[in-house]
């Protein structure tokens, strides 16, 4: 499995959409489209956080040097482990299935 930068938000380990896409061998656009098509299967605060305004500014400041966040974004989806697991079931890439298997084991 690939190593990803561990980032915590609101006590949860999270991944950005870009990290999730790289991890699952797909594109950010595909992650976004997958989410839009299946929005009813995701719960904010459980599967993802939508960060904007002052909270986004603080998040950007905290991770400015990491390259984790584009400085020009106006909102950001942060995916929890549960949200990442949901995406893995829906994406169907080899990496996503491998991750789903690993999540089931752990």
N, CA, C and O atoms as a Tinker XYZ file with bonds, in Angstrom:
   424  protein
     1  N      0.830000   -1.188000    0.000000    73     2
     2  CA     0.000000    0.000000    0.000000    64     1     3
     3  C      0.871000    1.246000    0.000000    63     2     4     5
     4  O      1.970000    1.259000    0.553000    81     3
     5  N      0.355000    2.289000   -0.631000    73     3     6
     6  CA     1.072000    3.550000   -0.696000    64     5     7
     7  C      1.055000    4.243000    0.660000    63     6     8     9
     8  O      0.110000    4.107000    1.437000    81     7
     9  N      2.125000    4.987000    0.924000    73     7    10
    10  CA     2.165000    5.796000    2.132000    64     9    11
    11  C      1.558000    7.155000    1.825000    63    10    12    13
    12  O      1.895000    7.769000    0.812000    81    11
    13  N      0.682000    7.623000    2.673000    73    11    14
    14  CA     0.106000    8.951000    2.515000    64    13    15
    15  C      0.373000    9.754000    3.780000    63    14    16    17
    16  O      0.521000    9.209000    4.874000    81    15
    17  N      0.429000   11.054000    3.594000    73    15    18
    18  CA     0.647000   11.939000    4.729000    64    17    19
    19  C     -0.544000   11.820000    5.676000    63    18    20    21
    20  O     -1.693000   11.955000    5.257000    81    19
    21  N     -0.265000   11.570000    6.946000    73    19    22
    22  CA    -1.346000   11.462000    7.916000    64    21    23
    23  C     -1.733000   12.853000    8.405000    63    22    24    25
    24  O     -0.905000   13.610000    8.913000    81    23
    25  N     -3.002000   13.160000    8.238000    73    23    26
    26  CA    -3.537000   14.458000    8.627000    64    25    27
    27  C     -4.776000   14.208000    9.470000    63    26    28    29
    28  O     -5.617000   13.375000    9.131000    81    27
    29  N     -4.875000   14.935000   10.565000    73    27    30
    30  CA    -6.066000   14.820000   11.409000    64    29    31
    31  C     -6.907000   16.085000   11.297000    63    30    32    33
    32  O     -6.392000   17.199000   11.199000    81    31
    33  N     -8.204000   15.873000   11.314000    73    31    34
    34  CA    -9.160000   16.967000   11.323000    64    33    35
    35  C    -10.307000   16.541000   12.219000    63    34    36    37
    36  O    -10.895000   15.477000   12.025000    81    35
    37  N    -10.619000   17.364000   13.188000    73    35    38
    38  CA   -11.734000   17.073000   14.102000    64    37    39
    39  C    -11.564000   15.693000   14.763000    63    38    40    41
    40  O    -12.542000   14.999000   15.041000    81    39
    41  N    -10.305000   15.317000   15.005000    73    39    42
    42  CA   -10.020000   14.043000   15.664000    64    41    43
    43  C     -9.975000   12.836000   14.749000    63    42    44    45
    44  O     -9.631000   11.741000   15.194000    81    43
    45  N    -10.315000   13.012000   13.475000    73    43    46
    46  CA   -10.317000   11.912000   12.509000    64    45    47
    47  C     -9.111000   12.009000   11.587000    63    46    48    49
    48  O     -8.708000   13.107000   11.201000    81    47
    49  N     -8.535000   10.866000   11.233000    73    47    50
    50  CA    -7.566000   10.844000   10.146000    64    49    51
    51  C     -8.333000   11.077000    8.858000    63    50    52    53
    52  O     -9.366000   10.450000    8.625000    81    51
    53  N     -7.837000   11.975000    8.022000    73    51    54
    54  CA    -8.570000   12.315000    6.797000    64    53    55
    55  C     -7.647000   12.266000    5.586000    63    54    56    57
    56  O     -6.422000   12.247000    5.707000    81    55
    57  N     -8.277000   12.245000    4.417000    73    55    58
    58  CA    -7.598000   12.371000    3.133000    64    57    59
    59  C     -8.321000   13.441000    2.334000    63    58    60    61
    60  O     -9.544000   13.563000    2.410000    81    59
    61  N     -7.560000   14.220000    1.564000    73    59    62
    62  CA    -8.193000   15.146000    0.632000    64    61    63
    63  C     -8.681000   14.347000   -0.573000    63    62    64    65
    64  O     -8.325000   13.180000   -0.737000    81    63
    65  N     -9.483000   14.969000   -1.399000    73    63    66
    66  CA    -9.960000   14.312000   -2.615000    64    65    67
    67  C     -8.784000   13.914000   -3.502000    63    66    68    69
    68  O     -8.786000   12.834000   -4.092000    81    67
    69  N     -7.782000   14.785000   -3.595000    73    67    70
    70  CA    -6.617000   14.498000   -4.423000    64    69    71
    71  C     -5.838000   13.298000   -3.882000    63    70    72    73
    72  O     -5.406000   12.442000   -4.654000    81    71
    73  N     -5.660000   13.231000   -2.578000    73    71    74
    74  CA    -4.968000   12.092000   -1.977000    64    73    75
    75  C     -5.749000   10.802000   -2.216000    63    74    76    77
    76  O     -5.176000    9.767000   -2.554000    81    75
    77  N     -7.059000   10.884000   -2.035000    73    75    78
    78  CA    -7.909000    9.713000   -2.230000    64    77    79
    79  C     -7.812000    9.212000   -3.666000    63    78    80    81
    80  O     -7.707000    8.009000   -3.905000    81    79
    81  N     -7.848000   10.136000   -4.618000    73    79    82
    82  CA    -7.751000    9.773000   -6.033000    64    81    83
    83  C     -6.421000    9.090000   -6.323000    63    82    84    85
    84  O     -6.387000    8.061000   -6.997000    81    83
    85  N     -5.334000    9.650000   -5.825000    73    83    86
    86  CA    -4.017000    9.055000   -6.042000    64    85    87
    87  C     -3.940000    7.671000   -5.401000    63    86    88    89
    88  O     -3.410000    6.728000   -5.989000    81    87
    89  N     -4.464000    7.570000   -4.214000    73    87    90
    90  CA    -4.437000    6.319000   -3.466000    64    89    91
    91  C     -5.204000    5.213000   -4.182000    63    90    92    93
    92  O     -4.795000    4.052000   -4.164000    81    91
    93  N     -6.330000    5.581000   -4.819000    73    91    94
    94  CA    -7.181000    4.600000   -5.487000    64    93    95
    95  C     -6.915000    4.471000   -6.979000    63    94    96    97
    96  O     -7.628000    3.744000   -7.671000    81    95
    97  N     -5.895000    5.168000   -7.488000    73    95    98
    98  CA    -5.535000    5.027000   -8.898000    64    97    99
    99  C     -6.580000    5.588000   -9.832000    63    98   100   101
   100  O     -6.889000    4.985000  -10.860000    81    99
   101  N     -7.124000    6.735000   -9.484000    73    99   102
   102  CA    -8.134000    7.378000  -10.315000    64   101   103
   103  C     -7.880000    8.878000  -10.309000    63   102   104   105
   104  O     -6.805000    9.322000   -9.906000    81   103
   105  N     -8.856000    9.661000  -10.749000    73   103   106
   106  CA    -8.705000   11.115000  -10.802000    64   105   107
   107  C     -9.581000   11.786000   -9.744000    63   106   108   109
   108  O    -10.553000   11.206000   -9.260000    81   107
   109  N     -9.217000   13.007000   -9.404000    73   107   110
   110  CA   -10.037000   13.790000   -8.470000    64   109   111
   111  C    -11.441000   13.978000   -9.035000    63   110   112   113
   112  O    -12.432000   13.919000   -8.307000    81   111
   113  N    -11.507000   14.204000  -10.336000    73   111   114
   114  CA   -12.811000   14.393000  -10.981000    64   113   115
   115  C    -13.707000   13.161000  -10.790000    63   114   116   117
   116  O    -14.903000   13.289000  -10.529000    81   115
   117  N    -13.122000   11.986000  -10.922000    73   115   118
   118  CA   -13.911000   10.748000  -10.745000    64   117   119
   119  C    -14.408000   10.612000   -9.305000    63   118   120   121
   120  O    -15.533000   10.169000   -9.074000    81   119
   121  N    -13.567000   10.993000   -8.334000    73   119   122
   122  CA   -13.988000   10.977000   -6.930000    64   121   123
   123  C    -15.165000   11.931000   -6.743000    63   122   124   125
   124  O    -16.161000   11.584000   -6.108000    81   123
   125  N    -15.039000   13.139000   -7.303000    73   123   126
   126  CA   -16.098000   14.144000   -7.175000    64   125   127
   127  C    -17.395000   13.672000   -7.833000    63   126   128   129
   128  O    -18.475000   13.829000   -7.263000    81   127
   129  N    -17.290000   13.098000   -9.025000    73   127   130
   130  CA   -18.481000   12.598000   -9.716000    64   129   131
   131  C    -19.109000   11.443000   -8.954000    63   130   132   133
   132  O    -20.333000   11.359000   -8.846000    81   131
   133  N    -18.281000   10.556000   -8.426000    73   131   134
   134  CA   -18.763000    9.432000   -7.630000    64   133   135
   135  C    -19.557000    9.947000   -6.430000    63   134   136   137
   136  O    -20.629000    9.432000   -6.112000    81   135
   137  N    -19.019000   10.955000   -5.782000    73   135   138
   138  CA   -19.695000   11.544000   -4.625000    64   137   139
   139  C    -21.026000   12.167000   -5.028000    63   138   140   141
   140  O    -22.036000   11.951000   -4.358000    81   139
   141  N    -21.043000   12.934000   -6.111000    73   139   142
   142  CA   -22.288000   13.578000   -6.558000    64   141   143
   143  C    -23.365000   12.546000   -6.886000    63   142   144   145
   144  O    -24.535000   12.737000   -6.553000    81   143
   145  N    -22.966000   11.445000   -7.544000    73   143   146
   146  CA   -23.940000   10.407000   -7.913000    64   145   147
   147  C    -24.465000    9.637000   -6.694000    63   146   148   149
   148  O    -25.568000    9.090000   -6.729000    81   147
   149  N    -23.678000    9.597000   -5.629000    73   147   150
   150  CA   -24.029000    8.780000   -4.463000    64   149   151
   151  C    -24.108000    9.605000   -3.177000    63   150   152   153
   152  O    -23.894000    9.077000   -2.085000    81   151
   153  N    -24.410000   10.879000   -3.303000    73   151   154
   154  CA   -24.386000   11.793000   -2.159000    64   153   155
   155  C    -25.244000   11.300000   -0.995000    63   154   156   157
   156  O    -24.920000   11.548000    0.166000    81   155
   157  N    -26.323000   10.612000   -1.302000    73   155   158
   158  CA   -27.222000   10.122000   -0.257000    64   157   159
   159  C    -26.600000    8.999000    0.586000    63   158   160   161
   160  O    -27.144000    8.637000    1.629000    81   159
   161  N    -25.483000    8.458000    0.148000    73   159   162
   162  CA   -24.806000    7.382000    0.888000    64   161   163
   163  C    -23.687000    7.898000    1.795000    63   162   164   165
   164  O    -23.026000    7.115000    2.477000    81   163
   165  N    -23.478000    9.216000    1.799000    73   163   166
   166  CA   -22.430000    9.835000    2.599000    64   165   167
   167  C    -23.051000   10.797000    3.604000    63   166   168   169
   168  O    -23.965000   11.551000    3.272000    81   167
   169  N    -22.551000   10.765000    4.823000    73   167   170
   170  CA   -23.045000   11.635000    5.891000    64   169   171
   171  C    -21.917000   12.570000    6.311000    63   170   172   173
   172  O    -20.823000   12.129000    6.664000    81   171
   173  N    -22.203000   13.867000    6.265000    73   171   174
   174  CA   -21.200000   14.851000    6.684000    64   173   175
   175  C    -20.907000   14.673000    8.169000    63   174   176   177
   176  O    -21.824000   14.513000    8.974000    81   175
   177  N    -19.635000   14.701000    8.527000    73   175   178
   178  CA   -19.205000   14.498000    9.902000    64   177   179
   179  C    -18.897000   13.039000   10.213000    63   178   180   181
   180  O    -18.231000   12.738000   11.203000    81   179
   181  N    -19.376000   12.143000    9.376000    73   179   182
   182  CA   -19.104000   10.707000    9.539000    64   181   183
   183  C    -18.207000   10.206000    8.400000    63   182   184   185
   184  O    -17.216000    9.518000    8.641000    81   183
   185  N    -18.561000   10.555000    7.170000    73   183   186
   186  CA   -17.822000   10.106000    5.996000    64   185   187
   187  C    -16.940000   11.205000    5.393000    63   186   188   189
   188  O    -15.957000   10.917000    4.711000    81   187
   189  N    -17.294000   12.445000    5.648000    73   187   190
   190  CA   -16.538000   13.561000    5.094000    64   189   191
   191  C    -16.796000   14.828000    5.900000    63   190   192   193
   192  O    -17.753000   14.922000    6.669000    81   191
   193  N    -15.915000   15.790000    5.698000    73   191   194
   194  CA   -16.106000   17.143000    6.206000    64   193   195
   195  C    -15.984000   18.078000    5.014000    63   194   196   197
   196  O    -15.088000   17.922000    4.184000    81   195
   197  N    -16.884000   19.047000    4.929000    73   195   198
   198  CA   -16.778000   20.089000    3.925000    64   197   199
   199  C    -16.259000   21.322000    4.640000    63   198   200   201
   200  O    -16.943000   21.885000    5.495000    81   199
   201  N    -15.056000   21.739000    4.295000    73   199   202
   202  CA   -14.375000   22.816000    4.990000    64   201   203
   203  C    -14.373000   24.057000    4.108000    63   202   204   205
   204  O    -14.013000   23.992000    2.932000    81   203
   205  N    -14.776000   25.182000    4.680000    73   203   206
   206  CA   -14.779000   26.448000    3.942000    64   205   207
   207  C    -14.603000   27.607000    4.925000    63   206   208   209
   208  O    -14.527000   27.412000    6.138000    81   207
   209  N    -14.541000   28.795000    4.376000    73   207   210
   210  CA   -14.451000   30.036000    5.143000    64   209   211
   211  C    -13.285000   30.037000    6.136000    63   210   212   213
   212  O    -12.167000   29.672000    5.771000    81   211
   213  N    -13.531000   30.443000    7.384000    73   211   214
   214  CA   -12.461000   30.563000    8.377000    64   213   215
   215  C    -11.821000   29.222000    8.703000    63   214   216   217
   216  O    -10.613000   29.146000    8.923000    81   215
   217  N    -12.616000   28.178000    8.735000    73   215   218
   218  CA   -12.083000   26.849000    9.018000    64   217   219
   219  C    -11.108000   26.417000    7.924000    63   218   220   221
   220  O    -10.067000   25.829000    8.215000    81   219
   221  N    -11.440000   26.706000    6.677000    73   219   222
   222  CA   -10.551000   26.385000    5.564000    64   221   223
   223  C     -9.267000   27.202000    5.661000    63   222   224   225
   224  O     -8.180000   26.680000    5.412000    81   223
   225  N     -9.385000   28.466000    6.017000    73   223   226
   226  CA    -8.197000   29.309000    6.159000    64   225   227
   227  C     -7.257000   28.737000    7.219000    63   226   228   229
   228  O     -6.047000   28.664000    7.001000    81   227
   229  N     -7.799000   28.337000    8.349000    73   227   230
   230  CA    -6.966000   27.748000    9.402000    64   229   231
   231  C     -6.334000   26.428000    8.935000    63   230   232   233
   232  O     -5.166000   26.159000    9.218000    81   231
   233  N     -7.108000   25.616000    8.224000    73   231   234
   234  CA    -6.583000   24.351000    7.709000    64   233   235
   235  C     -5.455000   24.620000    6.720000    63   234   236   237
   236  O     -4.409000   23.975000    6.780000    81   235
   237  N     -5.665000   25.573000    5.806000    73   235   238
   238  CA    -4.619000   25.928000    4.839000    64   237   239
   239  C     -3.368000   26.418000    5.550000    63   238   240   241
   240  O     -2.256000   26.031000    5.192000    81   239
   241  N     -3.543000   27.268000    6.554000    73   239   242
   242  CA    -2.394000   27.791000    7.295000    64   241   243
   243  C     -1.614000   26.662000    7.962000    63   242   244   245
   244  O     -0.383000   26.658000    7.953000    81   243
   245  N     -2.326000   25.723000    8.531000    73   243   246
   246  CA    -1.692000   24.615000    9.237000    64   245   247
   247  C     -0.878000   23.721000    8.295000    63   246   248   249
   248  O      0.175000   23.209000    8.674000    81   247
   249  N     -1.372000   23.539000    7.069000    73   247   250
   250  CA    -0.725000   22.616000    6.131000    64   249   251
   251  C     -0.146000   23.332000    4.903000    63   250   252   253
   252  O      0.025000   22.723000    3.847000    81   251
   253  N      0.153000   24.626000    5.048000    73   251   254
   254  CA     0.637000   25.440000    3.924000    64   253   255
   255  C      1.896000   24.874000    3.278000    63   254   256   257
   256  O      2.001000   24.849000    2.052000    81   255
   257  N      2.817000   24.435000    4.058000    73   255   258
   258  CA     4.097000   23.962000    3.522000    64   257   259
   259  C      4.045000   22.514000    3.039000    63   258   260   261
   260  O      5.013000   22.034000    2.449000    81   259
   261  N      2.966000   21.827000    3.269000    73   259   262
   262  CA     2.877000   20.410000    2.913000    64   261   263
   263  C      2.491000   20.170000    1.457000    63   262   264   265
   264  O      2.699000   19.076000    0.932000    81   263
   265  N      1.931000   21.187000    0.802000    73   263   266
   266  CA     1.437000   21.001000   -0.552000    64   265   267
   267  C      0.129000   20.240000   -0.592000    63   266   268   269
   268  O     -0.320000   19.815000   -1.657000    81   267
   269  N     -0.475000   20.069000    0.553000    73   267   270
   270  CA    -1.711000   19.287000    0.675000    64   269   271
   271  C     -2.916000   20.006000    0.091000    63   270   272   273
   272  O     -3.831000   19.375000   -0.437000    81   271
   273  N     -2.910000   21.339000    0.190000    73   271   274
   274  CA    -4.080000   22.122000   -0.209000    64   273   275
   275  C     -3.662000   23.215000   -1.178000    63   274   276   277
   276  O     -2.712000   23.952000   -0.917000    81   275
   277  N     -4.359000   23.319000   -2.276000    73   275   278
   278  CA    -4.157000   24.416000   -3.211000    64   277   279
   279  C     -4.616000   25.700000   -2.535000    63   278   280   281
   280  O     -5.722000   25.766000   -1.999000    81   279
   281  N     -3.776000   26.706000   -2.562000    73   279   282
   282  CA    -4.095000   27.946000   -1.850000    64   281   283
   283  C     -5.300000   28.676000   -2.422000    63   282   284   285
   284  O     -5.837000   29.566000   -1.762000    81   283
   285  N     -5.742000   28.329000   -3.626000    73   283   286
   286  CA    -6.844000   29.041000   -4.274000    64   285   287
   287  C     -8.213000   28.382000   -4.116000    63   286   288   289
   288  O     -9.208000   28.925000   -4.597000    81   287
   289  N     -8.289000   27.227000   -3.453000    73   287   290
   290  CA    -9.587000   26.571000   -3.298000    64   289   291
   291  C    -10.471000   27.351000   -2.330000    63   290   292   293
   292  O     -9.985000   27.934000   -1.361000    81   291
   293  N    -11.769000   27.355000   -2.602000    73   291   294
   294  CA   -12.709000   28.067000   -1.730000    64   293   295
   295  C    -13.449000   27.124000   -0.791000    63   294   296   297
   296  O    -14.082000   27.562000    0.170000    81   295
   297  N    -13.367000   25.828000   -1.072000    73   295   298
   298  CA   -13.922000   24.809000   -0.176000    64   297   299
   299  C    -13.147000   23.523000   -0.423000    63   298   300   301
   300  O    -12.510000   23.350000   -1.462000    81   299
   301  N    -13.215000   22.630000    0.550000    73   299   302
   302  CA   -12.403000   21.426000    0.493000    64   301   303
   303  C    -13.150000   20.277000    1.155000    63   302   304   305
   304  O    -13.658000   20.412000    2.268000    81   303
   305  N    -13.211000   19.141000    0.455000    73   303   306
   306  CA   -13.761000   17.932000    1.053000    64   305   307
   307  C    -12.619000   17.156000    1.691000    63   306   308   309
   308  O    -11.581000   16.927000    1.070000    81   307
   309  N    -12.824000   16.758000    2.932000    73   307   310
   310  CA   -11.875000   15.919000    3.661000    64   309   311
   311  C    -12.597000   14.615000    3.964000    63   310   312   313
   312  O    -13.674000   14.618000    4.561000    81   311
   313  N    -12.006000   13.511000    3.556000    73   311   314
   314  CA   -12.648000   12.197000    3.660000    64   313   315
   315  C    -12.125000   11.436000    4.857000    63   314   316   317
   316  O    -10.914000   11.301000    5.038000    81   315
   317  N    -13.031000   10.940000    5.671000    73   315   318
   318  CA   -12.658000   10.108000    6.815000    64   317   319
   319  C    -12.381000    8.687000    6.323000    63   318   320   321
   320  O    -12.579000    8.379000    5.148000    81   319
   321  N    -11.927000    7.836000    7.222000    73   319   322
   322  CA   -11.677000    6.435000    6.882000    64   321   323
   323  C    -12.961000    5.777000    6.368000    63   322   324   325
   324  O    -12.929000    4.994000    5.419000    81   323
   325  N    -14.072000    6.097000    6.995000    73   323   326
   326  CA   -15.353000    5.519000    6.551000    64   325   327
   327  C    -15.735000    6.018000    5.159000    63   326   328   329
   328  O    -16.226000    5.252000    4.329000    81   327
   329  N    -15.507000    7.303000    4.914000    73   327   330
   330  CA   -15.797000    7.863000    3.594000    64   329   331
   331  C    -14.907000    7.262000    2.526000    63   330   332   333
   332  O    -15.362000    6.956000    1.423000    81   331
   333  N    -13.625000    7.093000    2.859000    73   331   334
   334  CA   -12.686000    6.475000    1.926000    64   333   335
   335  C    -13.121000    5.046000    1.617000    63   334   336   337
   336  O    -13.023000    4.595000    0.475000    81   335
   337  N    -13.596000    4.345000    2.626000    73   335   338
   338  CA   -14.076000    2.978000    2.439000    64   337   339
   339  C    -15.286000    2.953000    1.506000    63   338   340   341
   340  O    -15.388000    2.082000    0.643000    81   339
   341  N    -16.192000    3.894000    1.675000    73   339   342
   342  CA   -17.368000    3.956000    0.794000    64   341   343
   343  C    -16.939000    4.161000   -0.657000    63   342   344   345
   344  O    -17.448000    3.505000   -1.566000    81   343
   345  N    -15.998000    5.078000   -0.856000    73   343   346
   346  CA   -15.511000    5.316000   -2.215000    64   345   347
   347  C    -14.874000    4.058000   -2.792000    63   346   348   349
   348  O    -15.057000    3.752000   -3.970000    81   347
   349  N    -14.131000    3.332000   -1.969000    73   347   350
   350  CA   -13.449000    2.143000   -2.488000    64   349   351
   351  C    -14.444000    1.120000   -3.011000    63   350   352   353
   352  O    -14.164000    0.427000   -3.989000    81   351
   353  N    -15.593000    1.021000   -2.375000    73   351   354
   354  CA   -16.619000    0.070000   -2.818000    64   353   355
   355  C    -17.227000    0.497000   -4.147000    63   354   356   357
   356  O    -17.652000   -0.345000   -4.938000    81   355
   357  N    -17.268000    1.804000   -4.396000    73   355   358
   358  CA   -17.958000    2.329000   -5.576000    64   357   359
   359  C    -17.058000    2.524000   -6.784000    63   358   360   361
   360  O    -17.546000    2.518000   -7.915000    81   359
   361  N    -15.762000    2.696000   -6.578000    73   359   362
   362  CA   -14.868000    3.058000   -7.677000    64   361   363
   363  C    -14.504000    1.893000   -8.577000    63   362   364   365
   364  O    -14.502000    2.033000   -9.800000    81   363
   365  N    -14.197000    0.753000   -7.995000    73   363   366
   366  CA   -13.913000   -0.423000   -8.793000    64   365   367
   367  C    -12.506000   -0.519000   -9.364000    63   366   368   369
   368  O    -12.241000   -1.424000  -10.154000    81   367
   369  N    -11.596000    0.375000   -8.999000    73   367   370
   370  CA   -10.217000    0.220000   -9.471000    64   369   371
   371  C     -9.541000   -0.886000   -8.664000    63   370   372   373
   372  O    -10.003000   -1.236000   -7.577000    81   371
   373  N     -8.465000   -1.428000   -9.186000    73   371   374
   374  CA    -7.733000   -2.471000   -8.464000    64   373   375
   375  C     -7.251000   -1.960000   -7.108000    63   374   376   377
   376  O     -7.343000   -2.669000   -6.106000    81   375
   377  N     -6.733000   -0.721000   -7.080000    73   375   378
   378  CA    -6.251000   -0.152000   -5.820000    64   377   379
   379  C     -7.400000    0.026000   -4.827000    63   378   380   381
   380  O     -7.228000   -0.199000   -3.629000    81   379
   381  N     -8.561000    0.427000   -5.319000    73   379   382
   382  CA    -9.716000    0.610000   -4.438000    64   381   383
   383  C    -10.152000   -0.716000   -3.832000    63   382   384   385
   384  O    -10.473000   -0.782000   -2.646000    81   383
   385  N    -10.165000   -1.772000   -4.642000    73   383   386
   386  CA   -10.538000   -3.092000   -4.113000    64   385   387
   387  C     -9.513000   -3.587000   -3.113000    63   386   388   389
   388  O     -9.876000   -4.180000   -2.096000    81   387
   389  N     -8.232000   -3.353000   -3.387000    73   387   390
   390  CA    -7.182000   -3.747000   -2.435000    64   389   391
   391  C     -7.381000   -3.037000   -1.107000    63   390   392   393
   392  O     -7.250000   -3.643000   -0.044000    81   391
   393  N     -7.695000   -1.758000   -1.172000    73   391   394
   394  CA    -7.896000   -0.986000    0.052000    64   393   395
   395  C     -9.145000   -1.457000    0.786000    63   394   396   397
   396  O     -9.143000   -1.536000    2.014000    81   395
   397  N    -10.201000   -1.769000    0.060000    73   395   398
   398  CA   -11.417000   -2.261000    0.690000    64   397   399
   399  C    -11.130000   -3.557000    1.442000    63   398   400   401
   400  O    -11.588000   -3.745000    2.569000    81   399
   401  N    -10.366000   -4.449000    0.808000    73   399   402
   402  CA    -9.976000   -5.694000    1.472000    64   401   403
   403  C     -9.206000   -5.413000    2.752000    63   402   404   405
   404  O     -9.458000   -6.027000    3.789000    81   403
   405  N     -8.262000   -4.476000    2.671000    73   403   406
   406  CA    -7.455000   -4.138000    3.854000    64   405   407
   407  C     -8.321000   -3.525000    4.962000    63   406   408   409
   408  O     -8.132000   -3.835000    6.138000    81   407
   409  N     -9.255000   -2.668000    4.593000    73   407   410
   410  CA   -10.142000   -2.062000    5.583000    64   409   411
   411  C    -11.030000   -3.112000    6.253000    63   410   412   413
   412  O    -11.294000   -3.036000    7.453000    81   411
   413  N    -11.485000   -4.081000    5.477000    73   411   414
   414  CA   -12.291000   -5.168000    6.065000    64   413   415
   415  C    -11.491000   -5.968000    7.071000    63   414   416   417
   416  O    -12.017000   -6.364000    8.111000    81   415
   417  N    -10.214000   -6.210000    6.770000    73   415   418
   418  CA    -9.361000   -6.978000    7.671000    64   417   419
   419  C     -9.067000   -6.231000    8.960000    63   418   420   421
   420  O     -8.926000   -6.851000   10.014000    81   419
   421  N     -8.974000   -4.920000    8.894000    73   419   422
   422  CA    -8.611000   -4.112000   10.052000    64   421   423
   423  C     -9.828000   -3.457000   10.647000    63   422   424
   424  O     -9.719000   -2.732000   11.636000    81   423
